[in-house]
């Protein structure tokens, strides 16, 4: 019996050792499995990074993962552009949305910015190229800021800003018209004077954080929407124009909603409202002319011309 007890004890010890070895082996397998999972995760991140470099938008992924419906998306906050509907139109002066893209309005695709100088609220739209790169944030409505009259007179003999036809309801619909030195908000830039080229892309009459677009920035816009030959169709509002034909109508694909505010010419006469939408650039051609972007009621393209500094036309501001 004593020998049998010794044998049984030895067998129990051996079983304990085998169990311990088996347990250690399973632990090793679990660790190996964890390591493989980590390697897979790492590979997935590399694949995502590679896809991002191929043109996939990382900003949309970030906004989905980092913001909830109750939060202001980071991209809006950094740009001082808020989601559409942020500002109370009873408290602030919201610019008319009558001619904006109805789908953008319904789906909240527009951004919104407040001009703290006068309390006016404008919709904004971000327009990128087909790879979601070279993005620009534009005002989706024409600037309607009224500068101090004494300040306007101080800018030059030909400086002027006002409403088309001298009618306030025209400003409410189209925004305000500005001669170039007023748009640039700089003395010495008027008709017959050479403006310093270093002023190109300057803030001008735009709110802080925004600027008067340069010739090249208008060209970037054309490129982003498919080229100058179709840019008019893409950028013009669907309504508010005296369209020459159905084929000339705008589809306002990007929510830019360009309206034909017309112009005030060097004789002080107003013309082309409903037919023509010219917008200043900050790029000077010579002492008499500077570049503007023009859309027409009868053409699908968009054009960059040199226009007289005498003229007063619309301003669209671009986010810095």
C-alpha positions as CSV (number, residue, x, y, z in Angstrom):
1,X,0.0,0.0,0.0
2,X,2.8,2.4,0.7
3,X,4.3,1.7,-2.7
4,X,0.9,2.3,-4.3
5,X,0.6,5.6,-2.6
6,X,4.0,6.7,-3.8
7,X,3.1,5.8,-7.4
8,X,-0.2,7.6,-7.2
9,X,1.5,10.7,-5.9
10,X,4.0,10.6,-8.6
11,X,1.3,10.3,-11.3
12,X,-0.6,13.3,-9.8
13,X,2.6,15.5,-9.9
14,X,3.2,14.5,-13.5
15,X,-0.4,15.4,-14.4
16,X,0.1,18.8,-12.8
17,X,3.2,19.4,-14.8
18,X,1.5,18.4,-18.1
19,X,-1.4,20.7,-17.3
20,X,0.9,23.6,-16.6
21,X,2.8,23.0,-19.8
22,X,-0.5,22.8,-21.8
23,X,-1.7,26.1,-20.2
24,X,1.6,27.9,-21.0
25,X,1.3,26.6,-24.6
26,X,-2.3,28.1,-24.9
27,X,-1.1,31.4,-23.5
28,X,1.6,31.5,-26.1
29,X,-1.0,30.8,-28.8
30,X,-3.2,33.6,-27.5
31,X,-0.4,36.0,-27.5
32,X,0.5,35.0,-31.0
33,X,-3.1,35.5,-32.1
34,X,-3.1,39.0,-30.5
35,X,0.1,39.8,-32.4
36,X,-1.4,38.8,-35.6
37,X,-4.4,41.0,-34.9
38,X,-2.1,43.9,-34.3
39,X,-0.3,43.3,-37.5
40,X,-3.6,43.2,-39.4
41,X,-4.7,46.4,-37.8
42,X,-1.4,48.0,-38.8
43,X,-1.8,46.8,-42.4
44,X,-5.3,48.2,-42.5
45,X,-4.0,51.6,-41.4
46,X,-1.4,51.6,-44.1
47,X,-4.0,50.7,-46.7
48,X,-6.2,53.6,-45.5
49,X,-3.3,56.0,-45.6
50,X,-2.4,54.8,-49.1
51,X,-6.0,55.3,-50.2
52,X,-6.0,58.8,-48.8
53,X,-3.0,59.7,-50.9
54,X,-4.8,58.5,-53.9
55,X,-7.5,61.2,-53.5
56,X,-9.9,59.9,-50.9
57,X,-11.1,62.6,-48.5
58,X,-9.7,62.3,-45.0
59,X,-11.6,65.3,-43.9
60,X,-15.0,63.7,-44.3
61,X,-13.9,60.7,-42.3
62,X,-12.6,63.0,-39.5
63,X,-15.8,64.9,-39.4
64,X,-17.9,61.7,-39.2
65,X,-15.8,60.3,-36.3
66,X,-15.0,63.4,-34.3
67,X,-18.3,65.4,-34.4
68,X,-21.8,64.6,-33.4
69,X,-25.0,66.4,-34.6
70,X,-24.8,68.7,-31.6
71,X,-21.2,69.8,-32.2
72,X,-19.8,72.4,-34.6
73,X,-17.5,70.6,-37.1
74,X,-13.9,71.5,-36.7
75,X,-13.6,72.6,-40.3
76,X,-16.4,75.2,-39.7
77,X,-15.0,76.5,-36.4
78,X,-11.5,77.0,-37.8
79,X,-12.8,78.9,-40.8
80,X,-15.2,81.1,-38.7
81,X,-17.9,79.6,-40.9
82,X,-20.8,78.1,-39.0
83,X,-23.4,75.5,-40.1
84,X,-26.4,77.0,-42.0
85,X,-29.1,78.3,-39.6
86,X,-26.7,79.1,-36.8
87,X,-27.6,82.8,-36.7
88,X,-31.0,84.1,-35.6
89,X,-32.4,86.2,-38.5
90,X,-34.5,88.1,-36.0
91,X,-31.4,89.3,-34.3
92,X,-29.1,89.6,-37.3
93,X,-29.7,90.8,-40.9
94,X,-29.8,87.6,-42.9
95,X,-29.2,88.2,-46.6
96,X,-32.0,87.0,-48.9
97,X,-31.9,83.3,-49.8
98,X,-34.5,83.6,-52.6
99,X,-32.1,82.7,-55.4
100,X,-29.8,80.2,-53.6
101,X,-29.7,76.5,-54.4
102,X,-32.9,75.0,-53.0
103,X,-31.4,71.6,-52.4
104,X,-28.4,73.1,-50.5
105,X,-30.8,75.1,-48.3
106,X,-33.0,72.1,-47.6
107,X,-30.1,69.7,-46.8
108,X,-28.1,72.3,-44.8
109,X,-25.2,72.1,-47.3
110,X,-24.4,75.8,-47.0
111,X,-22.2,77.2,-44.3
112,X,-22.9,80.6,-42.8
113,X,-20.8,83.6,-41.7
114,X,-21.5,86.8,-39.8
115,X,-20.0,90.1,-40.9
116,X,-19.5,91.7,-37.5
117,X,-19.2,95.2,-39.0
118,X,-22.9,95.5,-39.8
119,X,-24.5,92.2,-38.5
120,X,-25.3,90.8,-42.0
121,X,-25.3,87.0,-42.4
122,X,-24.2,85.3,-45.6
123,X,-24.3,81.8,-46.8
124,X,-21.0,80.2,-47.8
125,X,-20.1,77.2,-50.0
126,X,-16.9,75.1,-50.2
127,X,-15.9,74.1,-53.8
128,X,-13.1,71.6,-54.4
129,X,-11.7,69.8,-57.4
130,X,-12.7,66.2,-58.4
131,X,-10.1,64.8,-56.0
132,X,-11.5,66.9,-53.1
133,X,-8.4,69.0,-53.2
134,X,-7.6,72.7,-53.9
135,X,-10.7,73.6,-51.9
136,X,-12.0,77.1,-51.7
137,X,-14.7,78.6,-49.4
138,X,-16.7,81.3,-51.1
139,X,-19.5,83.6,-50.1
140,X,-22.6,82.2,-51.8
141,X,-24.0,85.8,-52.0
142,X,-22.7,89.1,-53.1
143,X,-21.2,91.4,-50.5
144,X,-23.7,94.0,-49.3
145,X,-21.5,96.0,-46.9
146,X,-22.0,99.8,-47.1
147,X,-18.7,101.6,-46.3
148,X,-18.7,105.0,-44.7
149,X,-19.3,107.6,-47.4
150,X,-16.5,109.9,-46.1
151,X,-14.1,107.0,-46.3
152,X,-15.2,106.2,-49.9
153,X,-14.6,109.8,-50.9
154,X,-11.1,109.6,-49.4
155,X,-10.1,106.7,-51.7
156,X,-10.2,108.8,-54.9
157,X,-12.1,111.1,-57.2
158,X,-13.9,108.2,-58.9
159,X,-14.6,106.1,-55.8
160,X,-18.2,105.0,-55.5
161,X,-20.4,102.4,-53.9
162,X,-24.1,101.9,-53.9
163,X,-27.2,100.0,-55.1
164,X,-28.1,99.3,-58.7
165,X,-30.3,102.1,-60.0
166,X,-30.0,103.8,-56.6
167,X,-32.7,101.5,-55.3
168,X,-32.4,99.8,-51.9
169,X,-34.3,96.7,-53.0
170,X,-31.6,96.1,-55.6
171,X,-29.0,95.9,-52.8
172,X,-31.3,93.5,-51.0
173,X,-31.5,91.3,-54.1
174,X,-28.0,91.6,-55.7
175,X,-25.8,93.1,-53.0
176,X,-23.9,96.3,-53.4
177,X,-21.8,97.6,-56.3
178,X,-18.2,98.9,-55.8
179,X,-15.6,100.7,-58.0
180,X,-12.3,99.0,-57.8
181,X,-10.5,101.3,-55.4
182,X,-13.5,100.8,-53.0
183,X,-13.4,97.0,-53.5
184,X,-9.7,97.1,-52.7
185,X,-10.3,99.6,-49.9
186,X,-7.1,101.4,-50.9
187,X,-6.3,104.9,-52.0
188,X,-4.1,105.1,-55.0
189,X,-5.8,102.2,-56.8
190,X,-8.3,104.2,-58.8
191,X,-8.6,105.0,-62.5
192,X,-5.3,106.4,-63.8
193,X,-3.3,105.2,-60.8
194,X,-1.1,102.2,-60.4
195,X,-1.9,100.0,-57.4
196,X,0.9,98.1,-55.8
197,X,0.9,94.5,-57.1
198,X,1.6,93.3,-53.6
199,X,-2.0,94.2,-52.7
200,X,-3.2,91.2,-54.9
201,X,-5.3,88.9,-52.7
202,X,-5.7,91.6,-50.0
203,X,-8.7,91.8,-47.7
204,X,-10.1,94.9,-49.4
205,X,-13.7,95.6,-48.6
206,X,-14.3,92.0,-47.4
207,X,-14.8,91.0,-43.8
208,X,-11.8,89.9,-41.6
209,X,-10.7,86.5,-42.6
210,X,-11.8,86.9,-46.2
211,X,-10.3,88.6,-49.2
212,X,-10.9,89.8,-52.7
213,X,-10.0,86.9,-55.0
214,X,-7.0,87.2,-57.4
215,X,-7.0,86.3,-61.1
216,X,-5.4,83.0,-60.3
217,X,-8.0,82.2,-57.6
218,X,-10.8,82.8,-60.1
219,X,-9.0,80.4,-62.5
220,X,-8.8,77.8,-59.7
221,X,-12.6,78.1,-59.3
222,X,-13.0,77.5,-63.0
223,X,-10.8,74.4,-62.8
224,X,-12.6,73.1,-59.8
225,X,-16.0,73.1,-61.5
226,X,-14.9,71.5,-64.7
227,X,-13.2,74.3,-66.7
228,X,-14.0,77.8,-68.0
229,X,-16.2,76.4,-70.9
230,X,-18.8,75.1,-68.4
231,X,-18.1,77.2,-65.4
232,X,-21.0,79.6,-66.1
233,X,-23.5,76.8,-66.2
234,X,-22.1,75.4,-63.0
235,X,-22.0,78.7,-61.1
236,X,-25.1,80.6,-62.2
237,X,-28.2,80.6,-60.1
238,X,-31.2,78.8,-61.7
239,X,-33.5,81.8,-61.2
240,X,-33.1,85.5,-61.2
241,X,-31.6,85.7,-64.8
242,X,-33.1,86.8,-68.1
243,X,-31.9,83.7,-69.7
244,X,-31.5,83.8,-73.4
245,X,-32.5,80.2,-73.9
246,X,-33.1,77.0,-71.9
247,X,-29.7,75.8,-73.0
248,X,-28.0,78.8,-71.4
249,X,-29.5,78.3,-68.0
250,X,-27.3,77.8,-64.9
251,X,-27.7,74.7,-62.8
252,X,-25.9,76.1,-59.7
253,X,-24.3,72.7,-59.1
254,X,-22.0,73.9,-56.3
255,X,-24.2,76.4,-54.5
256,X,-22.3,79.5,-55.8
257,X,-25.6,81.0,-56.9
258,X,-24.2,83.8,-59.1
259,X,-26.7,86.5,-59.7
260,X,-26.7,89.1,-62.6
261,X,-26.3,92.3,-60.7
262,X,-25.2,94.3,-63.7
263,X,-22.9,97.4,-63.4
264,X,-22.7,101.1,-63.1
265,X,-20.5,102.5,-65.9
266,X,-18.1,105.5,-66.1
267,X,-21.0,107.8,-67.0
268,X,-22.9,106.8,-63.9
269,X,-25.5,104.8,-65.9
270,X,-26.7,101.4,-64.8
271,X,-27.0,98.5,-67.2
272,X,-27.0,94.7,-67.7
273,X,-28.9,93.7,-64.5
274,X,-30.5,90.3,-65.3
275,X,-28.1,89.7,-68.1
276,X,-24.6,89.9,-66.8
277,X,-22.8,89.0,-63.5
278,X,-19.3,90.7,-63.2
279,X,-17.2,90.2,-60.1
280,X,-14.0,92.1,-59.2
281,X,-10.6,90.4,-58.8
282,X,-7.7,91.9,-56.9
283,X,-5.4,91.7,-59.9
284,X,-4.6,94.9,-61.8
285,X,-3.9,94.9,-65.5
286,X,-2.8,98.6,-65.8
287,X,-3.6,102.0,-64.5
288,X,-6.9,102.1,-66.2
289,X,-8.1,98.5,-66.2
290,X,-8.2,95.6,-63.7
291,X,-9.5,92.0,-64.1
292,X,-13.0,90.8,-63.4
293,X,-14.8,87.5,-63.7
294,X,-17.9,87.7,-65.9
295,X,-20.9,85.4,-66.5
296,X,-23.5,86.0,-69.1
297,X,-27.2,85.2,-69.6
298,X,-26.6,83.6,-73.0
299,X,-23.3,81.7,-72.5
300,X,-22.3,78.6,-70.5
301,X,-18.7,79.7,-70.0
302,X,-17.0,82.0,-67.5
303,X,-14.6,84.7,-68.5
304,X,-11.8,86.8,-67.1
305,X,-11.6,90.2,-68.7
306,X,-9.9,93.5,-68.0
307,X,-12.6,96.1,-67.1
308,X,-12.4,99.8,-66.4
309,X,-11.7,100.9,-62.9
310,X,-14.5,103.4,-63.4
311,X,-17.1,100.6,-63.4
312,X,-18.9,99.6,-60.2
313,X,-19.6,95.9,-60.0
314,X,-20.2,93.1,-57.5
315,X,-17.8,91.6,-55.0
316,X,-17.6,87.9,-53.9
317,X,-15.3,87.3,-51.0
318,X,-13.0,84.2,-50.7
319,X,-12.0,82.7,-47.4
320,X,-8.3,83.3,-46.5
